[in-house]
Amino acid sequence: VVEFALAACVACAWRKGFETFAGQVLMVGASIMPGVLLAVFGQIYQTGADPYELFLGWSALIFGFVVTSQLAGHWFLWLVLLNIGLFLRWEQAGVPAEVAYEWSCLQLGALNGLALAAREWCPARGQSWLGSAWLRPMLVSGVLIPMTFPLAHCVVEADDITLLRGVIGMAWFGLAGGLYWWYRDKLPDINVIGLVIFNTAVILLIFIGDVLLEPLNW
């Protein structure tokens, strides 16, 4: 039944035309079906596979659909699946007790940074479907948030600063400053500037809270 729904979505999208809105929506539906199929298959045949393999396999299977539909929301959905798969891979196969979470933060920040670079670079080269205005702040958030956790850890646990944590924390300053400068002077975007300021305010509030509560052993 799931495979039939997948085939029907692709066939109808081809019939309507992949460049039409109806065709793009049908391709999004076709992209959901492989995830459902993998979940059903995993429930029927207990292979012992980790959930991260489902998300990474799902994102790999629908990559062709994403490229064909040329829809910004579809591409963002694919990126979300990839982010979940990479995070779960660290949690389930990376042995968190041995592999520092900073590596996962760095990996997610780099992935979303590449996606942000693609969003800025591709529209000027004919791929206008990636130029959606809402996509930029979403990708900037995806870059800033993973890099914030190591810095917050450095602020709260100043006596437990590792080299990797310190490097990522310092990289946050360069990243936030670079984003603020770029989207203030080069590509003005008040939404991105607001996100950078908000993210900076969160770090400052964590620092102030740590200073105020540390004497109380909270």
MODAMO-V962173 format. One record per backbone hydrogen bond with DSSP energy under -1.0 kcal/mol. NH is the residue of the N-H (numbers start at 1). CO is the residue of the C=O. E is the energy in kcal/mol with one decimal. If there is no record, write none. Layout:
nh = <NH/NH>
co = <CO/CO>
e = <E/E>
This chain:
nh = <5/6/7/8/9/10/11/12/13/14/15/16/17/20/24/25/26/27/28/29/30/31/32/33/36/37/38/39/40/41/42/43/44/45/47/53/55/56/57/58/59/60/61/62/66/67/68/69/70/75/76/77/78/79/80/81/82/83/84/85/86/87/88/89/90/91/92/93/94/98/99/103/105/106/107/108/109/110/111/112/113/114/115/116/117/118/119/120/121/122/125/126/127/128/130/131/138/139/140/141/142/143/144/145/148/149/152/153/154/155/156/157/160/166/167/168/169/170/171/172/174/175/176/177/178/179/180/181/182/183/185/186/187/189/193/194/195/196/197/198/199/200/201/202/203/204/205/206/207/208/209/210/211/212/213/214/216/217/218>
co = <1/2/3/4/5/6/7/8/9/10/11/12/13/17/20/21/22/23/24/25/26/27/28/29/32/33/34/35/36/37/38/39/40/41/45/50/51/52/53/54/55/56/57/58/62/63/64/65/66/71/72/73/74/75/76/77/78/79/80/81/82/83/84/85/86/87/88/89/89/95/95/100/101/102/103/104/105/106/107/108/109/110/111/112/113/114/115/116/117/118/122/123/122/126/127/128/134/135/136/137/138/139/140/141/144/145/148/149/150/151/152/153/157/162/163/164/165/166/167/168/170/171/172/173/174/175/176/177/178/179/181/182/182/183/189/190/191/192/193/194/195/196/197/198/199/200/201/202/203/204/205/206/207/208/209/210/213/214/213>
e = <-2.2/-2.3/-2.6/-2.6/-2.3/-2.1/-2.6/-2.6/-2.2/-2.4/-2.1/-2.7/-2.2/-1.5/-2.2/-2.5/-2.2/-1.8/-1.8/-2.2/-2.2/-1.6/-1.2/-1.4/-1.8/-2.9/-2.6/-2.2/-2.7/-2.7/-2.4/-1.5/-2.1/-2.9/-1.3/-1.4/-1.6/-2.5/-2.4/-2.6/-2.5/-1.9/-2.4/-1.7/-2.2/-2.2/-2.1/-2.5/-1.7/-2.3/-2.3/-2.1/-2.2/-2.0/-2.3/-2.2/-2.0/-2.4/-2.5/-2.5/-2.3/-2.3/-2.7/-1.7/-1.6/-2.2/-2.9/-2.3/-1.1/-2.8/-2.7/-1.4/-2.1/-2.8/-2.2/-2.5/-2.6/-2.3/-2.3/-2.5/-1.9/-2.3/-1.9/-2.3/-2.4/-2.3/-2.2/-1.6/-2.1/-2.7/-2.1/-1.2/-2.0/-1.3/-1.6/-2.0/-1.1/-2.2/-2.4/-2.2/-1.7/-1.2/-2.5/-2.5/-1.1/-1.0/-2.7/-2.2/-2.0/-1.9/-2.4/-3.0/-2.0/-2.6/-2.6/-2.5/-2.3/-2.6/-2.2/-1.5/-1.4/-2.6/-3.3/-2.5/-2.5/-2.7/-2.4/-2.4/-2.7/-2.5/-2.6/-1.3/-2.9/-2.4/-1.9/-2.4/-2.0/-2.4/-2.4/-2.6/-2.6/-2.3/-2.5/-2.0/-1.7/-2.3/-2.5/-2.2/-2.2/-2.7/-2.8/-2.3/-2.3/-2.4/-2.4/-1.8/-1.1/-2.0/-1.8>
